[in-house]
Structures are given as C-alpha cells and as structure tokens.
Amino acid sequence: RHLVDDLRINTLIQTSLEIDGELSDAITQDQALALFHITQEALNNVAKHSQAKSASVRLQASDRLISVEVRDDGIGFDPEGEQSHERHGLRNMRDRARSVGARLHLVGKTDEGTTVRAELSIGAATEAHE
C-alpha cells in the first residue's frame, strides 16, 4: 500500500490498488521481499519512464499462486528492445523473480502502456527452498 501511496503523492499519476485474497503462510520472508522489490522497481519505472496518467497494482493470492501485476497506460516499450535506461531495473526484477522461483512477465507496446506481472507458485517455490 505504501508503494502505491508514494507514487500517488509524488507524481501526478492516478493510482489504484486491488487485493484479491490473503497471503498464504507458506510464503517465505525472502519470497515476500522479492515480490515487494519487483513491485517497487516496476512502480519506479512507471514514475520515471512511462509518462502514464494512471497505473494500477493488483495482488492476487490463492493457496497455490501469488501474483502481483503493475499496469500503466503510458508510452510503453519493447521489453526485448535496446532501451538501456531500463535494462538494469528489468534485469534486477528478473533476477529477483528467479531467485525465489517466480516467473516474471513483461508486456509492453509502444503507446499502449506496460504490464509487469510476477507469479509465484506456492507449492513449487516452497519445495525449491527446502
């Protein structure tokens, strides 16, 4: 909530937060921290690069899957392109996701906004860290 509030307060970007479900006790502190930092980096990219008017964060949690999605209506980008100013942040998000067994999906199109989605399978992630 603080990340979304900070974006709203420090920029002119309209923000929303949706939480669907409750976090499982099976998620580790490292996994929760990685998802937090991925969300933080995605919101930083919205503020710095997107030129968005609005952004949303959606957290969905079930017994098997936790996902965090950050979506904006900004200028978008090609995740595979040569935009070096975002490369470091994207690499950090990918590394953080990989470190806890999560998947990171980036969808961006020029002039159509960007979506960053991290998905953590609870069963698989828990087994990977035992």
Phi and psi in radians as a Rosetta constraint file:
Dihedral C 1 N 2 CA 2 C 2 CIRCULARHARMONIC -1.105 0.35
Dihedral N 2 CA 2 C 2 N 3 CIRCULARHARMONIC -0.675 0.35
Dihedral C 2 N 3 CA 3 C 3 CIRCULARHARMONIC -1.091 0.35
Dihedral N 3 CA 3 C 3 N 4 CIRCULARHARMONIC -0.758 0.35
Dihedral C 3 N 4 CA 4 C 4 CIRCULARHARMONIC -1.180 0.35
Dihedral N 4 CA 4 C 4 N 5 CIRCULARHARMONIC -0.752 0.35
Dihedral C 4 N 5 CA 5 C 5 CIRCULARHARMONIC -1.074 0.35
Dihedral N 5 CA 5 C 5 N 6 CIRCULARHARMONIC -0.728 0.35
Dihedral C 5 N 6 CA 6 C 6 CIRCULARHARMONIC -1.078 0.35
Dihedral N 6 CA 6 C 6 N 7 CIRCULARHARMONIC -0.733 0.35
Dihedral C 6 N 7 CA 7 C 7 CIRCULARHARMONIC -1.094 0.35
Dihedral N 7 CA 7 C 7 N 8 CIRCULARHARMONIC -0.755 0.35
Dihedral C 7 N 8 CA 8 C 8 CIRCULARHARMONIC -1.104 0.35
Dihedral N 8 CA 8 C 8 N 9 CIRCULARHARMONIC -0.747 0.35
Dihedral C 8 N 9 CA 9 C 9 CIRCULARHARMONIC -1.266 0.35
Dihedral N 9 CA 9 C 9 N 10 CIRCULARHARMONIC -0.704 0.35
Dihedral C 9 N 10 CA 10 C 10 CIRCULARHARMONIC -1.588 0.35
Dihedral N 10 CA 10 C 10 N 11 CIRCULARHARMONIC -0.085 0.35
Dihedral C 10 N 11 CA 11 C 11 CIRCULARHARMONIC -2.393 0.35
Dihedral N 11 CA 11 C 11 N 12 CIRCULARHARMONIC 3.089 0.35
Dihedral C 11 N 12 CA 12 C 12 CIRCULARHARMONIC -1.654 0.35
Dihedral N 12 CA 12 C 12 N 13 CIRCULARHARMONIC 0.238 0.35
Dihedral C 12 N 13 CA 13 C 13 CIRCULARHARMONIC -1.445 0.35
Dihedral N 13 CA 13 C 13 N 14 CIRCULARHARMONIC 2.177 0.35
Dihedral C 13 N 14 CA 14 C 14 CIRCULARHARMONIC -1.240 0.35
Dihedral N 14 CA 14 C 14 N 15 CIRCULARHARMONIC 2.297 0.35
Dihedral C 14 N 15 CA 15 C 15 CIRCULARHARMONIC -2.217 0.35
Dihedral N 15 CA 15 C 15 N 16 CIRCULARHARMONIC 2.682 0.35
Dihedral C 15 N 16 CA 16 C 16 CIRCULARHARMONIC -2.453 0.35
Dihedral N 16 CA 16 C 16 N 17 CIRCULARHARMONIC 2.693 0.35
Dihedral C 16 N 17 CA 17 C 17 CIRCULARHARMONIC -2.294 0.35
Dihedral N 17 CA 17 C 17 N 18 CIRCULARHARMONIC 2.270 0.35
Dihedral C 17 N 18 CA 18 C 18 CIRCULARHARMONIC -2.208 0.35
Dihedral N 18 CA 18 C 18 N 19 CIRCULARHARMONIC 2.253 0.35
Dihedral C 18 N 19 CA 19 C 19 CIRCULARHARMONIC -2.106 0.35
Dihedral N 19 CA 19 C 19 N 20 CIRCULARHARMONIC 2.152 0.35
Dihedral C 19 N 20 CA 20 C 20 CIRCULARHARMONIC -2.139 0.35
Dihedral N 20 CA 20 C 20 N 21 CIRCULARHARMONIC 1.850 0.35
Dihedral C 20 N 21 CA 21 C 21 CIRCULARHARMONIC 1.705 0.35
Dihedral N 21 CA 21 C 21 N 22 CIRCULARHARMONIC 3.126 0.35
Dihedral C 21 N 22 CA 22 C 22 CIRCULARHARMONIC -2.150 0.35
Dihedral N 22 CA 22 C 22 N 23 CIRCULARHARMONIC 2.557 0.35
Dihedral C 22 N 23 CA 23 C 23 CIRCULARHARMONIC -1.117 0.35
Dihedral N 23 CA 23 C 23 N 24 CIRCULARHARMONIC 2.397 0.35
Dihedral C 23 N 24 CA 24 C 24 CIRCULARHARMONIC -1.274 0.35
Dihedral N 24 CA 24 C 24 N 25 CIRCULARHARMONIC 2.612 0.35
Dihedral C 24 N 25 CA 25 C 25 CIRCULARHARMONIC -1.188 0.35
Dihedral N 25 CA 25 C 25 N 26 CIRCULARHARMONIC -0.240 0.35
Dihedral C 25 N 26 CA 26 C 26 CIRCULARHARMONIC -1.320 0.35
Dihedral N 26 CA 26 C 26 N 27 CIRCULARHARMONIC -0.264 0.35
Dihedral C 26 N 27 CA 27 C 27 CIRCULARHARMONIC -1.334 0.35
Dihedral N 27 CA 27 C 27 N 28 CIRCULARHARMONIC 2.336 0.35
Dihedral C 27 N 28 CA 28 C 28 CIRCULARHARMONIC -1.463 0.35
Dihedral N 28 CA 28 C 28 N 29 CIRCULARHARMONIC 2.900 0.35
Dihedral C 28 N 29 CA 29 C 29 CIRCULARHARMONIC -1.087 0.35
Dihedral N 29 CA 29 C 29 N 30 CIRCULARHARMONIC -0.691 0.35
Dihedral C 29 N 30 CA 30 C 30 CIRCULARHARMONIC -1.094 0.35
Dihedral N 30 CA 30 C 30 N 31 CIRCULARHARMONIC -0.714 0.35
Dihedral C 30 N 31 CA 31 C 31 CIRCULARHARMONIC -1.155 0.35
Dihedral N 31 CA 31 C 31 N 32 CIRCULARHARMONIC -0.777 0.35
Dihedral C 31 N 32 CA 32 C 32 CIRCULARHARMONIC -1.089 0.35
Dihedral N 32 CA 32 C 32 N 33 CIRCULARHARMONIC -0.727 0.35
Dihedral C 32 N 33 CA 33 C 33 CIRCULARHARMONIC -1.146 0.35
Dihedral N 33 CA 33 C 33 N 34 CIRCULARHARMONIC -0.706 0.35
Dihedral C 33 N 34 CA 34 C 34 CIRCULARHARMONIC -1.091 0.35
Dihedral N 34 CA 34 C 34 N 35 CIRCULARHARMONIC -0.778 0.35
Dihedral C 34 N 35 CA 35 C 35 CIRCULARHARMONIC -1.110 0.35
Dihedral N 35 CA 35 C 35 N 36 CIRCULARHARMONIC -0.668 0.35
Dihedral C 35 N 36 CA 36 C 36 CIRCULARHARMONIC -1.064 0.35
Dihedral N 36 CA 36 C 36 N 37 CIRCULARHARMONIC -0.844 0.35
Dihedral C 36 N 37 CA 37 C 37 CIRCULARHARMONIC -1.185 0.35
Dihedral N 37 CA 37 C 37 N 38 CIRCULARHARMONIC -0.602 0.35
Dihedral C 37 N 38 CA 38 C 38 CIRCULARHARMONIC -1.101 0.35
Dihedral N 38 CA 38 C 38 N 39 CIRCULARHARMONIC -0.785 0.35
Dihedral C 38 N 39 CA 39 C 39 CIRCULARHARMONIC -1.102 0.35
Dihedral N 39 CA 39 C 39 N 40 CIRCULARHARMONIC -0.755 0.35
Dihedral C 39 N 40 CA 40 C 40 CIRCULARHARMONIC -1.042 0.35
Dihedral N 40 CA 40 C 40 N 41 CIRCULARHARMONIC -0.804 0.35
Dihedral C 40 N 41 CA 41 C 41 CIRCULARHARMONIC -1.147 0.35
Dihedral N 41 CA 41 C 41 N 42 CIRCULARHARMONIC -0.716 0.35
Dihedral C 41 N 42 CA 42 C 42 CIRCULARHARMONIC -1.090 0.35
Dihedral N 42 CA 42 C 42 N 43 CIRCULARHARMONIC -0.734 0.35
Dihedral C 42 N 43 CA 43 C 43 CIRCULARHARMONIC -1.198 0.35
Dihedral N 43 CA 43 C 43 N 44 CIRCULARHARMONIC -0.630 0.35
Dihedral C 43 N 44 CA 44 C 44 CIRCULARHARMONIC -1.059 0.35
Dihedral N 44 CA 44 C 44 N 45 CIRCULARHARMONIC -0.719 0.35
Dihedral C 44 N 45 CA 45 C 45 CIRCULARHARMONIC -1.136 0.35
Dihedral N 45 CA 45 C 45 N 46 CIRCULARHARMONIC -0.654 0.35
Dihedral C 45 N 46 CA 46 C 46 CIRCULARHARMONIC -1.034 0.35
Dihedral N 46 CA 46 C 46 N 47 CIRCULARHARMONIC -0.857 0.35
Dihedral C 46 N 47 CA 47 C 47 CIRCULARHARMONIC -1.137 0.35
Dihedral N 47 CA 47 C 47 N 48 CIRCULARHARMONIC -0.708 0.35
Dihedral C 47 N 48 CA 48 C 48 CIRCULARHARMONIC -1.482 0.35
Dihedral N 48 CA 48 C 48 N 49 CIRCULARHARMONIC -0.609 0.35
Dihedral C 48 N 49 CA 49 C 49 CIRCULARHARMONIC -2.142 0.35
Dihedral N 49 CA 49 C 49 N 50 CIRCULARHARMONIC -0.375 0.35
Dihedral C 49 N 50 CA 50 C 50 CIRCULARHARMONIC -1.398 0.35
Dihedral N 50 CA 50 C 50 N 51 CIRCULARHARMONIC -0.481 0.35
Dihedral C 50 N 51 CA 51 C 51 CIRCULARHARMONIC 0.991 0.35
Dihedral N 51 CA 51 C 51 N 52 CIRCULARHARMONIC 0.565 0.35
Dihedral C 51 N 52 CA 52 C 52 CIRCULARHARMONIC -1.349 0.35
Dihedral N 52 CA 52 C 52 N 53 CIRCULARHARMONIC 2.682 0.35
Dihedral C 52 N 53 CA 53 C 53 CIRCULARHARMONIC -1.673 0.35
Dihedral N 53 CA 53 C 53 N 54 CIRCULARHARMONIC -0.465 0.35
Dihedral C 53 N 54 CA 54 C 54 CIRCULARHARMONIC -2.544 0.35
Dihedral N 54 CA 54 C 54 N 55 CIRCULARHARMONIC 2.700 0.35
Dihedral C 54 N 55 CA 55 C 55 CIRCULARHARMONIC -2.574 0.35
Dihedral N 55 CA 55 C 55 N 56 CIRCULARHARMONIC 2.640 0.35
Dihedral C 55 N 56 CA 56 C 56 CIRCULARHARMONIC -2.358 0.35
Dihedral N 56 CA 56 C 56 N 57 CIRCULARHARMONIC 2.613 0.35
Dihedral C 56 N 57 CA 57 C 57 CIRCULARHARMONIC -2.146 0.35
Dihedral N 57 CA 57 C 57 N 58 CIRCULARHARMONIC 2.269 0.35
Dihedral C 57 N 58 CA 58 C 58 CIRCULARHARMONIC -2.226 0.35
Dihedral N 58 CA 58 C 58 N 59 CIRCULARHARMONIC 2.152 0.35
Dihedral C 58 N 59 CA 59 C 59 CIRCULARHARMONIC -1.906 0.35
Dihedral N 59 CA 59 C 59 N 60 CIRCULARHARMONIC 2.146 0.35
Dihedral C 59 N 60 CA 60 C 60 CIRCULARHARMONIC -2.106 0.35
Dihedral N 60 CA 60 C 60 N 61 CIRCULARHARMONIC 2.323 0.35
Dihedral C 60 N 61 CA 61 C 61 CIRCULARHARMONIC -2.369 0.35
Dihedral N 61 CA 61 C 61 N 62 CIRCULARHARMONIC 2.338 0.35
Dihedral C 61 N 62 CA 62 C 62 CIRCULARHARMONIC -2.363 0.35
Dihedral N 62 CA 62 C 62 N 63 CIRCULARHARMONIC -3.065 0.35
Dihedral C 62 N 63 CA 63 C 63 CIRCULARHARMONIC -1.145 0.35
Dihedral N 63 CA 63 C 63 N 64 CIRCULARHARMONIC -0.429 0.35
Dihedral C 63 N 64 CA 64 C 64 CIRCULARHARMONIC -1.938 0.35
Dihedral N 64 CA 64 C 64 N 65 CIRCULARHARMONIC -0.396 0.35
Dihedral C 64 N 65 CA 65 C 65 CIRCULARHARMONIC -2.507 0.35
Dihedral N 65 CA 65 C 65 N 66 CIRCULARHARMONIC 2.421 0.35
Dihedral C 65 N 66 CA 66 C 66 CIRCULARHARMONIC -2.126 0.35
Dihedral N 66 CA 66 C 66 N 67 CIRCULARHARMONIC 2.271 0.35
Dihedral C 66 N 67 CA 67 C 67 CIRCULARHARMONIC -2.315 0.35
Dihedral N 67 CA 67 C 67 N 68 CIRCULARHARMONIC 2.531 0.35
Dihedral C 67 N 68 CA 68 C 68 CIRCULARHARMONIC -2.202 0.35
Dihedral N 68 CA 68 C 68 N 69 CIRCULARHARMONIC 2.227 0.35
Dihedral C 68 N 69 CA 69 C 69 CIRCULARHARMONIC -2.183 0.35
Dihedral N 69 CA 69 C 69 N 70 CIRCULARHARMONIC 2.252 0.35
Dihedral C 69 N 70 CA 70 C 70 CIRCULARHARMONIC -2.013 0.35
Dihedral N 70 CA 70 C 70 N 71 CIRCULARHARMONIC 2.141 0.35
Dihedral C 70 N 71 CA 71 C 71 CIRCULARHARMONIC -2.250 0.35
Dihedral N 71 CA 71 C 71 N 72 CIRCULARHARMONIC 2.436 0.35
Dihedral C 71 N 72 CA 72 C 72 CIRCULARHARMONIC -2.345 0.35
Dihedral N 72 CA 72 C 72 N 73 CIRCULARHARMONIC 2.888 0.35
Dihedral C 72 N 73 CA 73 C 73 CIRCULARHARMONIC -1.876 0.35
Dihedral N 73 CA 73 C 73 N 74 CIRCULARHARMONIC 0.519 0.35
Dihedral C 73 N 74 CA 74 C 74 CIRCULARHARMONIC -1.433 0.35
Dihedral N 74 CA 74 C 74 N 75 CIRCULARHARMONIC -2.721 0.35
Dihedral C 74 N 75 CA 75 C 75 CIRCULARHARMONIC -1.318 0.35
Dihedral N 75 CA 75 C 75 N 76 CIRCULARHARMONIC -0.216 0.35
Dihedral C 75 N 76 CA 76 C 76 CIRCULARHARMONIC 1.207 0.35
Dihedral N 76 CA 76 C 76 N 77 CIRCULARHARMONIC 3.124 0.35
Dihedral C 76 N 77 CA 77 C 77 CIRCULARHARMONIC -2.937 0.35
Dihedral N 77 CA 77 C 77 N 78 CIRCULARHARMONIC 2.908 0.35
Dihedral C 77 N 78 CA 78 C 78 CIRCULARHARMONIC -1.658 0.35
Dihedral N 78 CA 78 C 78 N 79 CIRCULARHARMONIC 1.935 0.35
Dihedral C 78 N 79 CA 79 C 79 CIRCULARHARMONIC -1.007 0.35
Dihedral N 79 CA 79 C 79 N 80 CIRCULARHARMONIC -0.390 0.35
Dihedral C 79 N 80 CA 80 C 80 CIRCULARHARMONIC -1.706 0.35
Dihedral N 80 CA 80 C 80 N 81 CIRCULARHARMONIC -0.030 0.35
Dihedral C 80 N 81 CA 81 C 81 CIRCULARHARMONIC -1.327 0.35
Dihedral N 81 CA 81 C 81 N 82 CIRCULARHARMONIC -3.057 0.35
Dihedral C 81 N 82 CA 82 C 82 CIRCULARHARMONIC -1.737 0.35
Dihedral N 82 CA 82 C 82 N 83 CIRCULARHARMONIC 0.731 0.35
Dihedral C 82 N 83 CA 83 C 83 CIRCULARHARMONIC -1.555 0.35
Dihedral N 83 CA 83 C 83 N 84 CIRCULARHARMONIC 1.510 0.35
Dihedral C 83 N 84 CA 84 C 84 CIRCULARHARMONIC -1.107 0.35
Dihedral N 84 CA 84 C 84 N 85 CIRCULARHARMONIC -0.448 0.35
Dihedral C 84 N 85 CA 85 C 85 CIRCULARHARMONIC -1.155 0.35
Dihedral N 85 CA 85 C 85 N 86 CIRCULARHARMONIC -0.329 0.35
Dihedral C 85 N 86 CA 86 C 86 CIRCULARHARMONIC -1.868 0.35
Dihedral N 86 CA 86 C 86 N 87 CIRCULARHARMONIC -0.188 0.35
Dihedral C 86 N 87 CA 87 C 87 CIRCULARHARMONIC -0.961 0.35
Dihedral N 87 CA 87 C 87 N 88 CIRCULARHARMONIC -0.807 0.35
Dihedral C 87 N 88 CA 88 C 88 CIRCULARHARMONIC -1.055 0.35
Dihedral N 88 CA 88 C 88 N 89 CIRCULARHARMONIC -0.818 0.35
Dihedral C 88 N 89 CA 89 C 89 CIRCULARHARMONIC -1.128 0.35
Dihedral N 89 CA 89 C 89 N 90 CIRCULARHARMONIC -0.716 0.35
Dihedral C 89 N 90 CA 90 C 90 CIRCULARHARMONIC -1.136 0.35
Dihedral N 90 CA 90 C 90 N 91 CIRCULARHARMONIC -0.723 0.35
Dihedral C 90 N 91 CA 91 C 91 CIRCULARHARMONIC -1.085 0.35
Dihedral N 91 CA 91 C 91 N 92 CIRCULARHARMONIC -0.739 0.35
Dihedral C 91 N 92 CA 92 C 92 CIRCULARHARMONIC -1.068 0.35
Dihedral N 92 CA 92 C 92 N 93 CIRCULARHARMONIC -0.746 0.35
Dihedral C 92 N 93 CA 93 C 93 CIRCULARHARMONIC -1.103 0.35
Dihedral N 93 CA 93 C 93 N 94 CIRCULARHARMONIC -0.769 0.35
Dihedral C 93 N 94 CA 94 C 94 CIRCULARHARMONIC -1.093 0.35
Dihedral N 94 CA 94 C 94 N 95 CIRCULARHARMONIC -0.762 0.35
Dihedral C 94 N 95 CA 95 C 95 CIRCULARHARMONIC -1.109 0.35
Dihedral N 95 CA 95 C 95 N 96 CIRCULARHARMONIC -0.750 0.35
Dihedral C 95 N 96 CA 96 C 96 CIRCULARHARMONIC -1.103 0.35
Dihedral N 96 CA 96 C 96 N 97 CIRCULARHARMONIC -0.765 0.35
Dihedral C 96 N 97 CA 97 C 97 CIRCULARHARMONIC -1.060 0.35
Dihedral N 97 CA 97 C 97 N 98 CIRCULARHARMONIC -0.862 0.35
Dihedral C 97 N 98 CA 98 C 98 CIRCULARHARMONIC -1.048 0.35
Dihedral N 98 CA 98 C 98 N 99 CIRCULARHARMONIC -0.647 0.35
Dihedral C 98 N 99 CA 99 C 99 CIRCULARHARMONIC -1.124 0.35
Dihedral N 99 CA 99 C 99 N 100 CIRCULARHARMONIC -0.386 0.35
Dihedral C 99 N 100 CA 100 C 100 CIRCULARHARMONIC -2.038 0.35
Dihedral N 100 CA 100 C 100 N 101 CIRCULARHARMONIC 0.213 0.35
Dihedral C 100 N 101 CA 101 C 101 CIRCULARHARMONIC 1.376 0.35
Dihedral N 101 CA 101 C 101 N 102 CIRCULARHARMONIC 0.362 0.35
Dihedral C 101 N 102 CA 102 C 102 CIRCULARHARMONIC -1.657 0.35
Dihedral N 102 CA 102 C 102 N 103 CIRCULARHARMONIC 2.841 0.35
Dihedral C 102 N 103 CA 103 C 103 CIRCULARHARMONIC -1.889 0.35
Dihedral N 103 CA 103 C 103 N 104 CIRCULARHARMONIC 2.475 0.35
Dihedral C 103 N 104 CA 104 C 104 CIRCULARHARMONIC -2.058 0.35
Dihedral N 104 CA 104 C 104 N 105 CIRCULARHARMONIC 2.218 0.35
Dihedral C 104 N 105 CA 105 C 105 CIRCULARHARMONIC -2.033 0.35
Dihedral N 105 CA 105 C 105 N 106 CIRCULARHARMONIC 2.250 0.35
Dihedral C 105 N 106 CA 106 C 106 CIRCULARHARMONIC -2.094 0.35
Dihedral N 106 CA 106 C 106 N 107 CIRCULARHARMONIC 2.182 0.35
Dihedral C 106 N 107 CA 107 C 107 CIRCULARHARMONIC -2.234 0.35
Dihedral N 107 CA 107 C 107 N 108 CIRCULARHARMONIC 2.096 0.35
Dihedral C 107 N 108 CA 108 C 108 CIRCULARHARMONIC -2.546 0.35
Dihedral N 108 CA 108 C 108 N 109 CIRCULARHARMONIC 2.435 0.35
Dihedral C 108 N 109 CA 109 C 109 CIRCULARHARMONIC -2.359 0.35
Dihedral N 109 CA 109 C 109 N 110 CIRCULARHARMONIC 2.431 0.35
Dihedral C 109 N 110 CA 110 C 110 CIRCULARHARMONIC -0.945 0.35
Dihedral N 110 CA 110 C 110 N 111 CIRCULARHARMONIC 2.269 0.35
Dihedral C 110 N 111 CA 111 C 111 CIRCULARHARMONIC 1.168 0.35
Dihedral N 111 CA 111 C 111 N 112 CIRCULARHARMONIC 0.214 0.35
Dihedral C 111 N 112 CA 112 C 112 CIRCULARHARMONIC -2.199 0.35
Dihedral N 112 CA 112 C 112 N 113 CIRCULARHARMONIC 0.165 0.35
Dihedral C 112 N 113 CA 113 C 113 CIRCULARHARMONIC 1.500 0.35
Dihedral N 113 CA 113 C 113 N 114 CIRCULARHARMONIC -3.118 0.35
Dihedral C 113 N 114 CA 114 C 114 CIRCULARHARMONIC -2.398 0.35
Dihedral N 114 CA 114 C 114 N 115 CIRCULARHARMONIC 2.528 0.35
Dihedral C 114 N 115 CA 115 C 115 CIRCULARHARMONIC -2.211 0.35
Dihedral N 115 CA 115 C 115 N 116 CIRCULARHARMONIC 2.249 0.35
Dihedral C 115 N 116 CA 116 C 116 CIRCULARHARMONIC -2.032 0.35
Dihedral N 116 CA 116 C 116 N 117 CIRCULARHARMONIC 2.183 0.35
Dihedral C 116 N 117 CA 117 C 117 CIRCULARHARMONIC -2.300 0.35
Dihedral N 117 CA 117 C 117 N 118 CIRCULARHARMONIC 2.194 0.35
Dihedral C 117 N 118 CA 118 C 118 CIRCULARHARMONIC -1.926 0.35
Dihedral N 118 CA 118 C 118 N 119 CIRCULARHARMONIC 2.281 0.35
Dihedral C 118 N 119 CA 119 C 119 CIRCULARHARMONIC -2.161 0.35
Dihedral N 119 CA 119 C 119 N 120 CIRCULARHARMONIC 2.252 0.35
Dihedral C 119 N 120 CA 120 C 120 CIRCULARHARMONIC -2.113 0.35
Dihedral N 120 CA 120 C 120 N 121 CIRCULARHARMONIC 1.994 0.35
Dihedral C 120 N 121 CA 121 C 121 CIRCULARHARMONIC -1.395 0.35
Dihedral N 121 CA 121 C 121 N 122 CIRCULARHARMONIC 2.061 0.35
Dihedral C 121 N 122 CA 122 C 122 CIRCULARHARMONIC -1.095 0.35
Dihedral N 122 CA 122 C 122 N 123 CIRCULARHARMONIC -0.878 0.35
Dihedral C 122 N 123 CA 123 C 123 CIRCULARHARMONIC -1.064 0.35
Dihedral N 123 CA 123 C 123 N 124 CIRCULARHARMONIC -0.851 0.35
Dihedral C 123 N 124 CA 124 C 124 CIRCULARHARMONIC -1.172 0.35
Dihedral N 124 CA 124 C 124 N 125 CIRCULARHARMONIC -0.697 0.35
Dihedral C 124 N 125 CA 125 C 125 CIRCULARHARMONIC -1.190 0.35
Dihedral N 125 CA 125 C 125 N 126 CIRCULARHARMONIC -0.705 0.35
Dihedral C 125 N 126 CA 126 C 126 CIRCULARHARMONIC -1.133 0.35
Dihedral N 126 CA 126 C 126 N 127 CIRCULARHARMONIC -0.763 0.35
Dihedral C 126 N 127 CA 127 C 127 CIRCULARHARMONIC -1.123 0.35
Dihedral N 127 CA 127 C 127 N 128 CIRCULARHARMONIC -0.616 0.35
Dihedral C 127 N 128 CA 128 C 128 CIRCULARHARMONIC -1.176 0.35
Dihedral N 128 CA 128 C 128 N 129 CIRCULARHARMONIC -0.428 0.35
Dihedral C 128 N 129 CA 129 C 129 CIRCULARHARMONIC -1.807 0.35
Dihedral N 129 CA 129 C 129 N 130 CIRCULARHARMONIC 0.128 0.35
